[in-house]
Every structure is written in structure tokens, then in C-alpha cells.
Amino acid sequence: AAGVIQSPRHLIKEKRETATLKCYPIPRHDTVYWYQQGPGQDPQFLISFYEKMQSDKGSIPDRFSAQQFSDYHSELNMSSLELGDSALYFCASSLNGAGARGYGYTFGSGTRLTVV
Amino acid sequence: GQQLNQSPQSMFIQEGEDVSMNCTSSSIFNTWLWYKQDPGEGPVLLIALYKAGELTSNGRLTAQFGITRKDSFLNISASIPSDVGIYFCAGPYGSGNTGKLIFGQGTTLQVKP
């Protein structure tokens, strides 16, 4: 079965550079969630989209922005990168707001961002 | 704000042993989720619990939704080496029912063959 696809898997950037992370949800899934997981930490919610509209926002820095496109894929744009942005970034998707009903959802394998 | 306290933080056990970990919160949750994360991979949903008192099994895994709705536990019976990983409890939080999850701090499990 198709899973959540994230690209790239690994990314190395220098401080103050920009990065774009991409997420392709499971086919027909209309909701996307982004999480950030620092080393040895639990995943922290950043932002979510339902039917191409932002549905919720967590502890996402102002330097980050995201959107969901007409084909439901999502991109997380990160500017003025800082060393502390080094982390695993996960995308997850769900169908028809199932995640909102607490059914849990499927995570991608993540993008490991290293800022040097 | 809401917080999930997960324990133990880590466990090192012998293959074949049973394992138990739990999660508590000062707030009520309507859903408890248990995920497993392998190194460098995304969390994988193991068990979802939707009703207070519910006991659910998935193979060698058993999880329960506490009666008070403020706690949950996960048991793994007869552990095997592939059980190694980080186990997280999680639950939907915040207003608006958007599905965002809060996670516990994780329990790192190591199994000695």
C-alpha cells in the first residue's frame, strides 16, 4: 500500500539558508500534519492543513511557512535557518479528518535536516 | 498546557521477557494512541484506544485506556529483538478537534537476545 512520501530524506544546509521539505500524502488523504522531532525528543506539532486550508498551528517559528496544494501535497518552507532547526521533520496524512476524530494517522519516514 | 508523562524512560530487557510502560496526564484524553518509532523512521501506529476502560490487543501488544481517561498502559509480551525501538504514547489535544497530537517523552526499549 502507498505510504506518505517525504523528500528529501536528508538535507544539509548552512545557517541563514532556506530549505523546502515536501510531503506527498497517501492517495485520497485530504489532511496533512507536520511535526518536528529534535534529537532525543518527542515529535512536536508544527502545522496542519485540511482540504488545502490551514487547520491548526502549533509551535512553528515565523521563519517557517507551509501550504497544501491542489493535489494535496504539502511543502514546508524554512528560511533563515538556525543550528537549532536541525531535526527530523515528519509529515503525516489522514482521510476525511479521521485524524481529527482521534483515529491516529500515518507518518512518513521523515526528512533529516542538518544545519551547519 | 497539556502534557503526557511517560515511564519508564528506557528499558533493557532479556528476549522473552514481558514489558510494561505507561502514560499519565493531568488532563482527560478521549483517545490514547501508542506508536513505535525505529531509528531514522517515522512513528508507526500500534494501537488506538477510544473508550475508557477499553483493553485492546494487537498480537503480543496489549494496551488499556484508563478508567479516569488520564492514563494508559502498553504491555509487550514475550519480547523479541525486533521490538527494539522507541515507544510513544500520544493523544489528540487542543480545541477545534483538528487532530494534532501531543506525545509522551518516549520509552526506549532494548532487547538482549
gemmi code that builds the backbone of each chain (N, CA, C; Angstrom):
import gemmi

chains = {
    "A": [
        ("ALA", (0.847, -1.205, 0.000), (0.000, 0.000, 0.000), (0.874, 1.243, 0.000)),
        ("ALA", (0.384, 2.286, -0.676), (1.153, 3.512, -0.755), (1.217, 4.147, 0.615)),
        ("GLY", (2.369, 4.740, 0.923), (2.524, 5.411, 2.194), (2.734, 6.890, 1.981)),
        ("VAL", (2.999, 7.595, 3.049), (3.299, 9.017, 2.983), (4.750, 9.160, 2.505)),
        ("ILE", (4.949, 9.919, 1.458), (6.277, 10.082, 0.872), (6.825, 11.461, 1.214)),
        ("GLN", (8.026, 11.476, 1.762), (8.661, 12.745, 2.071), (9.969, 12.858, 1.303)),
        ("SER", (10.247, 14.068, 0.873), (11.521, 14.292, 0.196), (12.063, 15.666, 0.541)),
        ("PRO", (13.385, 15.800, 0.592), (14.346, 14.709, 0.516), (14.396, 13.939, 1.830)),
        ("ARG", (15.097, 12.843, 1.884), (15.250, 12.103, 3.138), (16.282, 12.777, 4.031)),
        ("HIS", (17.288, 13.328, 3.401), (18.340, 14.017, 4.148), (18.638, 15.346, 3.464)),
        ("LEU", (18.944, 16.350, 4.273), (19.223, 17.673, 3.735), (20.221, 18.359, 4.653)),
        ("ILE", (21.272, 18.881, 4.052), (22.263, 19.637, 4.815), (22.270, 21.060, 4.298)),
        ("LYS", (22.097, 22.010, 5.194), (22.066, 23.422, 4.824), (22.975, 24.203, 5.764)),
        ("GLU", (23.376, 25.358, 5.293), (24.162, 26.241, 6.152), (23.230, 27.231, 6.844)),
        ("LYS", (23.728, 27.790, 7.934), (22.949, 28.812, 8.650), (22.546, 29.922, 7.693)),
        ("ARG", (21.341, 30.396, 7.905), (20.760, 31.513, 7.147), (20.281, 31.096, 5.748)),
        ("GLU", (20.498, 29.862, 5.383), (19.968, 29.401, 4.094), (18.479, 29.062, 4.243)),
        ("THR", (17.874, 28.706, 3.108), (16.478, 28.284, 3.119), (16.390, 26.811, 2.742)),
        ("ALA", (15.299, 26.191, 3.153), (15.065, 24.787, 2.832), (13.594, 24.578, 2.545)),
        ("THR", (13.317, 23.656, 1.636), (11.927, 23.288, 1.338), (11.784, 21.784, 1.475)),
        ("LEU", (10.866, 21.381, 2.315), (10.590, 19.966, 2.535), (9.244, 19.652, 1.894)),
        ("LYS", (9.178, 18.487, 1.250), (7.949, 18.122, 0.546), (7.316, 16.875, 1.142)),
        ("CYS", (6.011, 16.843, 1.075), (5.242, 15.731, 1.624), (4.145, 15.350, 0.641)),
        ("TYR", (4.099, 14.072, 0.293), (3.057, 13.563, -0.593), (2.202, 12.598, 0.224)),
        ("PRO", (0.970, 12.976, 0.526), (0.136, 12.130, 1.402), (-0.297, 10.861, 0.701)),
        ("ILE", (-0.852, 9.957, 1.486), (-1.444, 8.748, 0.937), (-2.561, 9.175, -0.024)),
        ("PRO", (-2.686, 8.528, -1.185), (-3.728, 8.917, -2.145), (-5.102, 9.022, -1.511)),
        ("ARG", (-5.807, 10.085, -1.825), (-7.149, 10.420, -1.349), (-7.156, 10.993, 0.073)),
        ("HIS", (-6.019, 11.030, 0.736), (-5.980, 11.684, 2.042), (-5.992, 13.193, 1.840)),
        ("ASP", (-6.811, 13.878, 2.640), (-7.000, 15.305, 2.437), (-6.415, 16.157, 3.564)),
        ("THR", (-5.837, 15.510, 4.546), (-5.308, 16.235, 5.704), (-3.830, 15.908, 5.882)),
        ("VAL", (-3.050, 16.942, 6.111), (-1.608, 16.779, 6.295), (-1.176, 17.453, 7.591)),
        ("TYR", (-0.323, 16.797, 8.326), (0.224, 17.331, 9.576), (1.751, 17.345, 9.468)),
        ("TRP", (2.374, 18.378, 10.008), (3.835, 18.467, 10.066), (4.281, 18.460, 11.528)),
        ("TYR", (5.335, 17.672, 11.792), (5.910, 17.596, 13.133), (7.429, 17.773, 13.052)),
        ("GLN", (7.992, 18.306, 14.107), (9.436, 18.450, 14.235), (9.895, 17.610, 15.428)),
        ("GLN", (10.948, 16.809, 15.224), (11.468, 15.991, 16.312), (12.954, 16.259, 16.481)),
        ("GLY", (13.303, 16.951, 17.555), (14.704, 17.206, 17.862), (15.374, 15.949, 18.384)),
        ("PRO", (16.704, 15.941, 18.440), (17.439, 14.762, 18.914), (16.989, 14.348, 20.315)),
        ("GLY", (16.591, 13.096, 20.448), (16.174, 12.584, 21.739), (14.862, 13.146, 22.260)),
        ("GLN", (14.121, 13.817, 21.400), (12.868, 14.441, 21.813), (11.663, 13.721, 21.210)),
        ("ASP", (10.493, 14.056, 21.717), (9.279, 13.539, 21.103), (8.859, 14.496, 19.988)),
        ("PRO", (8.067, 14.024, 19.044), (7.611, 14.891, 17.945), (6.750, 16.039, 18.473)),
        ("GLN", (6.975, 17.221, 17.907), (6.208, 18.412, 18.282), (5.421, 18.877, 17.069)),
        ("PHE", (4.139, 19.125, 17.277), (3.261, 19.549, 16.193), (3.633, 20.948, 15.698)),
        ("LEU", (3.701, 21.097, 14.378), (4.010, 22.398, 13.786), (2.772, 23.046, 13.166)),
        ("ILE", (2.163, 22.338, 12.209), (1.075, 22.937, 11.455), (0.308, 21.837, 10.732)),
        ("SER", (-0.957, 22.104, 10.414), (-1.749, 21.118, 9.680), (-2.630, 21.799, 8.650)),
        ("PHE", (-3.028, 21.022, 7.653), (-3.882, 21.509, 6.576), (-4.987, 20.492, 6.316)),
        ("TYR", (-6.188, 21.000, 6.080), (-7.330, 20.183, 5.700), (-7.946, 20.792, 4.469)),
        ("GLU", (-8.054, 20.001, 3.418), (-8.609, 20.489, 2.154), (-7.950, 21.809, 1.728)),
        ("LYS", (-6.639, 21.814, 1.792), (-5.815, 22.916, 1.286), (-5.881, 24.201, 2.117)),
        ("MET", (-6.553, 24.128, 3.264), (-6.614, 25.287, 4.143), (-5.900, 24.940, 5.441)),
        ("GLN", (-5.194, 25.912, 6.014), (-4.555, 25.676, 7.293), (-5.626, 25.374, 8.336)),
        ("SER", (-5.468, 24.276, 9.060), (-6.481, 23.894, 10.036), (-6.019, 24.126, 11.463)),
        ("ASP", (-4.712, 24.133, 11.689), (-4.209, 24.351, 13.042), (-2.738, 24.730, 12.966)),
        ("LYS", (-2.291, 25.372, 14.005), (-0.916, 25.836, 14.052), (-0.370, 25.581, 15.448)),
        ("GLY", (0.844, 25.044, 15.482), (1.464, 24.785, 16.777), (2.666, 25.677, 16.972)),
        ("SER", (3.728, 25.102, 17.483), (4.920, 25.872, 17.801), (5.817, 26.020, 16.576)),
        ("ILE", (5.283, 26.615, 15.544), (6.037, 26.800, 14.309), (6.620, 28.205, 14.283)),
        ("PRO", (7.936, 28.310, 14.077), (8.565, 29.636, 14.054), (8.029, 30.471, 12.895)),
        ("ASP", (8.085, 31.774, 13.058), (7.629, 32.674, 11.987), (8.476, 32.530, 10.734)),
        ("ARG", (9.685, 31.995, 10.888), (10.577, 31.813, 9.731), (10.118, 30.641, 8.852)),
        ("PHE", (9.182, 29.866, 9.380), (8.677, 28.715, 8.636), (7.302, 29.046, 8.065)),
        ("SER", (7.025, 28.515, 6.896), (5.690, 28.618, 6.342), (5.380, 27.313, 5.627)),
        ("ALA", (4.127, 27.067, 5.407), (3.750, 25.827, 4.740), (2.471, 26.047, 3.966)),
        ("GLN", (2.232, 25.164, 3.019), (0.973, 25.202, 2.284), (0.652, 23.815, 1.759)),
        ("GLN", (-0.620, 23.635, 1.419), (-1.070, 22.402, 0.805), (-1.607, 22.754, -0.567)),
        ("PHE", (-1.173, 22.012, -1.554), (-1.508, 22.328, -2.933), (-2.753, 21.566, -3.404)),
        ("SER", (-3.169, 21.891, -4.641), (-4.410, 21.319, -5.165), (-4.351, 19.794, -5.257)),
        ("ASP", (-3.155, 19.238, -5.402), (-3.045, 17.769, -5.446), (-2.836, 17.188, -4.046)),
        ("TYR", (-2.997, 18.017, -3.037), (-2.924, 17.669, -1.610), (-1.516, 17.470, -1.088)),
        ("HIS", (-0.500, 17.588, -1.953), (0.820, 17.512, -1.372), (1.106, 18.802, -0.621)),
        ("SER", (2.047, 18.746, 0.295), (2.327, 19.899, 1.127), (3.825, 20.190, 1.115)),
        ("GLU", (4.156, 21.451, 1.288), (5.553, 21.857, 1.379), (5.758, 22.717, 2.619)),
        ("LEU", (6.867, 22.455, 3.300), (7.259, 23.230, 4.476), (8.479, 24.045, 4.066)),
        ("ASN", (8.341, 25.352, 4.083), (9.421, 26.242, 3.708), (10.058, 26.841, 4.956)),
        ("MET", (11.374, 26.750, 5.017), (12.101, 27.193, 6.200), (13.164, 28.191, 5.760)),
        ("SER", (13.124, 29.376, 6.322), (14.080, 30.405, 5.927), (14.961, 30.791, 7.115)),
        ("SER", (16.047, 31.488, 6.796), (16.995, 31.950, 7.822), (17.297, 30.829, 8.817)),
        ("LEU", (17.716, 29.709, 8.269), (17.918, 28.523, 9.099), (18.910, 28.774, 10.226)),
        ("GLU", (18.603, 28.159, 11.366), (19.460, 28.255, 12.546), (19.921, 26.851, 12.923)),
        ("LEU", (21.005, 26.797, 13.683), (21.525, 25.492, 14.096), (20.448, 24.681, 14.818)),
        ("GLY", (19.619, 25.358, 15.589), (18.575, 24.686, 16.355), (17.448, 24.104, 15.528)),
        ("ASP", (17.455, 24.405, 14.234), (16.431, 23.831, 13.354), (16.788, 22.411, 12.933)),
        ("SER", (18.003, 21.989, 13.252), (18.418, 20.627, 12.917), (17.505, 19.646, 13.642)),
        ("ALA", (16.850, 18.809, 12.884), (15.859, 17.901, 13.468), (15.326, 16.982, 12.385)),
        ("LEU", (14.516, 16.036, 12.820), (13.736, 15.223, 11.893), (12.394, 15.906, 11.711)),
        ("TYR", (11.964, 16.047, 10.476), (10.678, 16.659, 10.186), (9.778, 15.593, 9.565)),
        ("PHE", (8.664, 15.361, 10.238), (7.729, 14.340, 9.786), (6.467, 14.975, 9.253)),
        ("CYS", (5.954, 14.333, 8.241), (4.661, 14.666, 7.714), (3.760, 13.459, 7.961)),
        ("ALA", (2.495, 13.696, 8.224), (1.523, 12.617, 8.394), (0.266, 12.994, 7.622)),
        ("SER", (-0.495, 11.996, 7.205), (-1.727, 12.305, 6.485), (-2.880, 11.456, 7.007)),
        ("SER", (-4.078, 11.961, 6.821), (-5.273, 11.217, 7.191), (-6.385, 11.545, 6.204)),
        ("LEU", (-7.463, 10.766, 6.274), (-8.580, 10.885, 5.340), (-9.791, 11.461, 6.029)),
        ("ASN", (-10.390, 12.440, 5.367), (-11.663, 12.986, 5.839), (-11.656, 13.404, 7.299)),
        ("GLY", (-10.533, 13.973, 7.714), (-10.476, 14.440, 9.093), (-10.479, 13.324, 10.114)),
        ("ALA", (-10.120, 12.114, 9.677), (-10.108, 10.996, 10.632), (-9.164, 11.278, 11.777)),
        ("GLY", (-8.074, 11.970, 11.432), (-7.143, 12.328, 12.492), (-7.809, 13.194, 13.536)),
        ("ALA", (-8.709, 14.052, 13.072), (-9.402, 14.939, 13.996), (-10.345, 14.161, 14.902)),
        ("ARG", (-10.730, 12.980, 14.471), (-11.600, 12.154, 15.305), (-10.773, 11.197, 16.161)),
        ("GLY", (-9.483, 11.431, 16.172), (-8.629, 10.667, 17.079), (-8.278, 9.282, 16.597)),
        ("TYR", (-8.415, 9.035, 15.312), (-8.129, 7.681, 14.825), (-6.646, 7.431, 14.590)),
        ("GLY", (-5.842, 8.457, 14.830), (-4.425, 8.265, 14.539), (-4.208, 8.377, 13.056)),
        ("TYR", (-2.977, 8.584, 12.656), (-2.710, 8.702, 11.232), (-1.337, 8.186, 10.888)),
        ("THR", (-1.058, 8.160, 9.584), (0.161, 7.545, 9.077), (1.252, 8.586, 8.889)),
        ("PHE", (2.412, 8.297, 9.440), (3.553, 9.187, 9.304), (4.446, 8.753, 8.146)),
        ("GLY", (5.103, 9.721, 7.529), (6.142, 9.433, 6.567), (7.434, 9.085, 7.285)),
        ("SER", (8.468, 8.790, 6.502), (9.754, 8.407, 7.083), (10.585, 9.600, 7.521)),
        ("GLY", (10.130, 10.786, 7.149), (10.784, 11.985, 7.646), (11.893, 12.515, 6.764)),
        ("THR", (12.215, 13.770, 6.998), (13.375, 14.423, 6.399), (14.306, 14.816, 7.536)),
        ("ARG", (15.545, 14.359, 7.446), (16.520, 14.766, 8.469), (17.241, 16.010, 7.965)),
        ("LEU", (16.982, 17.116, 8.627), (17.619, 18.386, 8.275), (18.771, 18.647, 9.218)),
        ("THR", (19.927, 18.888, 8.642), (21.102, 19.262, 9.430), (21.539, 20.651, 9.000)),
        ("VAL", (21.602, 21.552, 9.950), (22.049, 22.923, 9.674), (23.448, 23.075, 10.243)),
        ("VAL", (24.378, 23.493, 9.384), (25.780, 23.602, 9.821), (26.260, 25.036, 9.728)),
    ],
    "B": [
        ("GLY", (0.035, 23.885, 30.022), (-0.631, 23.185, 28.937), (-0.652, 21.684, 29.168)),
        ("GLN", (-1.251, 20.982, 28.230), (-1.332, 19.541, 28.383), (0.040, 18.912, 28.243)),
        ("GLN", (0.224, 17.833, 28.983), (1.495, 17.147, 28.969), (1.252, 15.678, 29.223)),
        ("LEU", (1.996, 14.836, 28.532), (1.926, 13.405, 28.767), (3.215, 12.953, 29.416)),
        ("ASN", (3.101, 12.294, 30.556), (4.269, 11.804, 31.264), (4.373, 10.305, 31.046)),
        ("GLN", (5.438, 9.914, 30.392), (5.598, 8.516, 30.020), (6.737, 7.906, 30.821)),
        ("SER", (6.537, 6.675, 31.274), (7.597, 5.989, 32.011), (7.527, 4.488, 31.734)),
        ("PRO", (8.647, 3.790, 31.870), (9.959, 4.369, 32.174), (10.557, 5.047, 30.951)),
        ("GLN", (11.619, 5.754, 31.152), (12.274, 6.446, 30.050), (12.993, 5.445, 29.151)),
        ("SER", (13.554, 4.392, 29.755), (14.233, 3.379, 28.970), (14.167, 2.044, 29.702)),
        ("MET", (14.291, 0.988, 28.918), (14.259, -0.361, 29.471), (15.237, -1.222, 28.697)),
        ("PHE", (15.958, -2.066, 29.430), (16.879, -3.006, 28.803), (16.512, -4.376, 29.337)),
        ("ILE", (15.967, -5.217, 28.469), (15.430, -6.484, 28.943), (16.003, -7.644, 28.139)),
        ("GLN", (15.745, -8.837, 28.649), (16.187, -10.060, 28.002), (15.075, -10.524, 27.048)),
        ("GLU", (15.477, -11.060, 25.931), (14.499, -11.614, 24.992), (13.593, -12.603, 25.718)),
        ("GLY", (12.293, -12.513, 25.433), (11.338, -13.408, 26.073), (10.633, -12.803, 27.267)),
        ("GLU", (11.189, -11.723, 27.798), (10.567, -11.073, 28.947), (9.368, -10.234, 28.506)),
        ("ASP", (8.501, -9.968, 29.461), (7.374, -9.077, 29.208), (7.772, -7.648, 29.590)),
        ("VAL", (7.141, -6.688, 28.929), (7.460, -5.277, 29.136), (6.179, -4.508, 29.406)),
        ("SER", (6.266, -3.534, 30.279), (5.110, -2.687, 30.535), (5.553, -1.239, 30.635)),
        ("MET", (4.832, -0.353, 29.986), (5.110, 1.067, 30.049), (3.792, 1.806, 30.179)),
        ("ASN", (3.854, 3.008, 30.758), (2.586, 3.701, 30.939), (2.721, 5.197, 30.695)),
        ("CYS", (1.585, 5.806, 30.581), (1.493, 7.213, 30.244), (0.412, 7.840, 31.110)),
        ("THR", (0.704, 8.986, 31.691), (-0.293, 9.663, 32.512), (-0.386, 11.123, 32.104)),
        ("SER", (-1.535, 11.694, 32.394), (-1.764, 13.093, 32.061), (-2.592, 13.747, 33.156)),
        ("SER", (-2.434, 15.037, 33.310), (-3.267, 15.769, 34.258), (-4.603, 16.128, 33.617)),
        ("SER", (-4.688, 15.944, 32.305), (-5.916, 16.266, 31.571), (-6.563, 14.998, 31.036)),
        ("ILE", (-7.820, 15.096, 30.764), (-8.555, 13.961, 30.204), (-8.284, 13.866, 28.706)),
        ("PHE", (-8.095, 12.640, 28.230), (-7.974, 12.397, 26.802), (-9.124, 11.495, 26.355)),
        ("ASN", (-9.647, 11.762, 25.194), (-10.716, 10.924, 24.637), (-10.178, 9.808, 23.762)),
        ("THR", (-8.924, 9.899, 23.424), (-8.261, 8.880, 22.616), (-6.834, 8.725, 23.120)),
        ("TRP", (-6.397, 7.487, 23.204), (-4.992, 7.221, 23.503), (-4.423, 6.426, 22.331)),
        ("LEU", (-3.248, 6.838, 21.881), (-2.587, 6.171, 20.769), (-1.210, 5.717, 21.223)),
        ("TRP", (-0.796, 4.557, 20.754), (0.553, 4.076, 21.028), (1.276, 3.889, 19.690)),
        ("TYR", (2.452, 4.519, 19.577), (3.262, 4.455, 18.374), (4.611, 3.828, 18.707)),
        ("LYS", (5.214, 3.216, 17.686), (6.593, 2.743, 17.790), (7.419, 3.449, 16.714)),
        ("GLN", (8.611, 3.871, 17.101), (9.494, 4.539, 16.166), (10.834, 3.818, 16.109)),
        ("ASP", (11.215, 3.405, 14.908), (12.535, 2.841, 14.686), (13.497, 3.990, 14.349)),
        ("PRO", (14.793, 3.807, 14.574), (15.758, 4.881, 14.325), (15.666, 5.426, 12.911)),
        ("GLY", (15.541, 6.745, 12.796), (15.513, 7.394, 11.497), (14.235, 7.207, 10.712)),
        ("GLU", (13.222, 6.653, 11.349), (11.942, 6.433, 10.674), (10.825, 7.177, 11.390)),
        ("GLY", (9.673, 7.230, 10.724), (8.537, 7.881, 11.339), (7.817, 6.954, 12.305)),
        ("PRO", (7.055, 7.524, 13.245), (6.286, 6.692, 14.177), (5.256, 5.861, 13.434)),
        ("VAL", (5.072, 4.634, 13.893), (4.093, 3.723, 13.316), (3.035, 3.423, 14.373)),
        ("LEU", (1.767, 3.594, 14.001), (0.676, 3.373, 14.957), (0.552, 1.893, 15.288)),
        ("LEU", (0.582, 1.582, 16.590), (0.455, 0.205, 17.054), (-0.976, -0.095, 17.491)),
        ("ILE", (-1.480, 0.735, 18.374), (-2.806, 0.504, 18.959), (-3.468, 1.852, 19.190)),
        ("ALA", (-4.779, 1.908, 18.945), (-5.571, 3.093, 19.231), (-6.695, 2.711, 20.202)),
        ("LEU", (-6.909, 3.540, 21.198), (-7.915, 3.284, 22.236), (-8.886, 4.452, 22.270)),
        ("TYR", (-10.194, 4.159, 22.283), (-11.185, 5.224, 22.142), (-12.168, 5.311, 23.310)),
        ("LYS", (-12.125, 4.334, 24.224), (-13.154, 4.288, 25.253), (-12.523, 3.969, 26.600)),
        ("ALA", (-12.905, 4.723, 27.626), (-12.375, 4.492, 28.960), (-12.602, 3.042, 29.367)),
        ("GLY", (-11.545, 2.416, 29.880), (-11.623, 1.021, 30.297), (-11.328, 0.026, 29.183)),
        ("GLU", (-11.250, 0.510, 27.973), (-11.029, -0.374, 26.819), (-9.682, -1.066, 26.919)),
        ("LEU", (-9.683, -2.356, 26.609), (-8.469, -3.159, 26.562), (-8.365, -3.721, 25.155)),
        ("THR", (-7.288, -3.413, 24.470), (-7.147, -3.807, 23.069), (-5.821, -4.507, 22.847)),
        ("SER", (-5.842, -5.561, 22.052), (-4.624, -6.302, 21.755), (-4.308, -6.246, 20.271)),
        ("ASN", (-3.014, -6.315, 19.980), (-2.528, -6.381, 18.608), (-1.332, -7.318, 18.640)),
        ("GLY", (-1.609, -8.602, 18.436), (-0.542, -9.599, 18.555), (-0.055, -9.697, 19.980)),
        ("ARG", (1.248, -9.500, 20.157), (1.824, -9.585, 21.506), (1.655, -8.272, 22.287)),
        ("LEU", (1.042, -7.297, 21.681), (0.853, -5.999, 22.335), (-0.566, -5.895, 22.905)),
        ("THR", (-0.643, -5.354, 24.105), (-1.930, -5.092, 24.741), (-1.879, -3.703, 25.343)),
        ("ALA", (-2.920, -2.925, 25.127), (-2.966, -1.588, 25.693), (-4.317, -1.362, 26.342)),
        ("GLN", (-4.332, -0.534, 27.368), (-5.583, -0.220, 28.043), (-5.750, 1.277, 28.210)),
        ("PHE", (-6.986, 1.714, 28.084), (-7.395, 3.098, 28.279), (-7.884, 3.199, 29.725)),
        ("GLY", (-7.214, 3.987, 30.542), (-7.559, 4.062, 31.946), (-8.975, 4.579, 32.189)),
        ("ILE", (-9.576, 4.113, 33.264), (-10.946, 4.472, 33.621), (-11.088, 5.982, 33.825)),
        ("THR", (-10.067, 6.596, 34.378), (-10.125, 8.044, 34.627), (-9.908, 8.855, 33.360)),
        ("ARG", (-9.530, 8.189, 32.275), (-9.209, 8.821, 30.978), (-7.954, 9.678, 31.053)),
        ("LYS", (-7.194, 9.497, 32.134), (-5.970, 10.263, 32.283), (-4.729, 9.387, 32.204)),
        ("ASP", (-4.899, 8.131, 31.857), (-3.736, 7.265, 31.773), (-3.980, 6.092, 30.837)),
        ("SER", (-2.865, 5.499, 30.407), (-2.922, 4.336, 29.537), (-1.646, 3.540, 29.733)),
        ("PHE", (-1.729, 2.238, 29.503), (-0.506, 1.452, 29.550), (-0.415, 0.563, 28.321)),
        ("LEU", (0.825, 0.184, 28.015), (1.111, -0.725, 26.912), (1.948, -1.874, 27.443)),
        ("ASN", (1.523, -3.074, 27.170), (2.297, -4.259, 27.526), (2.761, -4.976, 26.270)),
        ("ILE", (3.985, -5.462, 26.311), (4.517, -6.296, 25.246), (4.890, -7.623, 25.883)),
        ("SER", (4.330, -8.686, 25.387), (4.635, -9.991, 25.968), (5.680, -10.706, 25.123)),
        ("ALA", (6.467, -11.537, 25.806), (7.464, -12.373, 25.133), (8.272, -11.573, 24.115)),
        ("SER", (8.992, -10.592, 24.594), (9.709, -9.663, 23.704), (10.696, -10.399, 22.799)),
        ("ILE", (10.878, -9.829, 21.622), (11.825, -10.341, 20.639), (12.730, -9.195, 20.207)),
        ("PRO", (13.867, -9.498, 19.594), (14.807, -8.423, 19.226), (14.208, -7.324, 18.361)),
        ("SER", (13.275, -7.647, 17.502), (12.694, -6.608, 16.623), (11.744, -5.667, 17.368)),
        ("ASP", (11.522, -5.910, 18.641), (10.720, -4.971, 19.445), (11.535, -3.739, 19.821)),
        ("VAL", (12.833, -3.793, 19.571), (13.699, -2.652, 19.890), (13.207, -1.400, 19.183)),
        ("GLY", (13.186, -0.302, 19.908), (12.763, 0.969, 19.337), (12.290, 1.901, 20.425)),
        ("ILE", (11.696, 2.998, 20.013), (11.148, 3.967, 20.958), (9.623, 3.907, 20.862)),
        ("TYR", (8.991, 3.759, 21.998), (7.535, 3.680, 22.067), (6.993, 4.985, 22.631)),
        ("PHE", (6.030, 5.541, 21.928), (5.423, 6.795, 22.350), (3.930, 6.608, 22.586)),
        ("CYS", (3.442, 7.193, 23.669), (2.004, 7.362, 23.795), (1.685, 8.727, 23.193)),
        ("ALA", (0.463, 8.897, 22.753), (0.067, 10.169, 22.149), (-1.439, 10.317, 22.242)),
        ("GLY", (-1.886, 11.551, 22.151), (-3.323, 11.805, 22.161), (-3.636, 13.116, 21.485)),
        ("PRO", (-4.814, 13.213, 20.890), (-5.232, 14.490, 20.284), (-5.449, 15.525, 21.386)),
        ("TYR", (-5.052, 16.761, 21.123), (-5.206, 17.782, 22.150), (-5.623, 19.094, 21.539)),
        ("GLY", (-5.966, 20.033, 22.399), (-6.323, 21.366, 21.952), (-7.777, 21.442, 21.517)),
        ("SER", (-8.217, 22.662, 21.333), (-9.601, 22.880, 20.925), (-9.709, 22.746, 19.413)),
        ("GLY", (-10.899, 22.563, 18.931), (-11.117, 22.515, 17.497), (-11.045, 21.127, 16.883)),
        ("ASN", (-10.581, 20.139, 17.659), (-10.538, 18.762, 17.138), (-9.896, 18.678, 15.756)),
        ("THR", (-8.719, 19.261, 15.636), (-8.050, 19.236, 14.340), (-7.175, 18.007, 14.167)),
        ("GLY", (-6.980, 17.252, 15.240), (-6.211, 16.031, 15.132), (-4.752, 16.154, 15.497)),
        ("LYS", (-4.291, 17.346, 15.871), (-2.883, 17.464, 16.259), (-2.659, 16.606, 17.496)),
        ("LEU", (-1.494, 15.998, 17.547), (-1.172, 15.083, 18.627), (-0.122, 15.663, 19.553)),
        ("ILE", (-0.261, 15.323, 20.833), (0.805, 15.560, 21.783), (1.370, 14.192, 22.139)),
        ("PHE", (2.689, 14.124, 22.244), (3.356, 12.862, 22.500), (3.957, 12.835, 23.898)),
        ("GLY", (4.061, 11.623, 24.454), (4.848, 11.447, 25.662), (6.327, 11.518, 25.307)),
        ("GLN", (7.152, 11.442, 26.335), (8.597, 11.603, 26.112), (9.234, 10.370, 25.485)),
        ("GLY", (8.496, 9.262, 25.442), (9.014, 8.058, 24.813), (9.664, 7.097, 25.799)),
        ("THR", (9.567, 5.812, 25.483), (10.260, 4.764, 26.235), (11.143, 4.027, 25.257)),
        ("THR", (12.445, 4.070, 25.502), (13.397, 3.383, 24.638), (13.566, 1.958, 25.129)),
        ("LEU", (13.262, 1.025, 24.248), (13.336, -0.388, 24.607), (14.509, -1.061, 23.909)),
        ("GLN", (15.320, -1.724, 24.683), (16.411, -2.519, 24.133), (16.216, -3.956, 24.588)),
        ("VAL", (16.368, -4.895, 23.676), (16.157, -6.303, 23.954), (17.447, -7.066, 23.694)),
        ("LYS", (17.901, -7.766, 24.695), (19.121, -8.546, 24.562), (18.769, -9.959, 24.131)),
        ("PRO", (19.314, -10.395, 23.002), (18.988, -11.750, 22.514), (19.439, -12.831, 23.480)),
    ],
}
model = gemmi.Model(1)
for chain_id, residues in chains.items():
    chain = gemmi.Chain(chain_id)
    for i, (resn, *xyz) in enumerate(residues, 1):
        res = gemmi.Residue()
        res.name, res.seqid = resn, gemmi.SeqId(i, " ")
        for name, pos in zip(("N", "CA", "C"), xyz):
            atom = gemmi.Atom()
            atom.name, atom.element = name, gemmi.Element(name[0])
            atom.pos, atom.b_iso = gemmi.Position(*pos), 0.0
            res.add_atom(atom)
        chain.add_residue(res)
    model.add_chain(chain)
structure = gemmi.Structure()
structure.add_model(model)
structure.setup_entities()
